Amino acid sequence: MPFAAILPCLDSPQDPIIFEGVTAETVEMLTHERERLTARIEVLTRNRDAVARYLDELRRRSAAAPRERGIDAAHRDDDQ
């Protein structure tokens, strides 16, 4: 039985969820699908967080770069 037949709300939130005729096999299939979705969400969450950390570090270094260049230039002027 396709998911849309069991959970038509996957196609349209207005359609009712069907409870009649649900077998143990269907429950097992839906449980497996929920676990698969959870695993995908966890991977996506880790990837999103890694990208966020990378962007934070890029911004931090970008903000620090002008100050570092200014300090380096000041030291070069002192050396001359």
Secondary structure as GFF3:
##gff-version 3
##sequence-region A 1 80
A	DSSP	alpha_helix	3	6	.	.	.	ID=ss1
A	DSSP	three_ten_helix	8	10	.	.	.	ID=ss2
A	DSSP	alpha_helix	24	79	.	.	.	ID=ss3
###
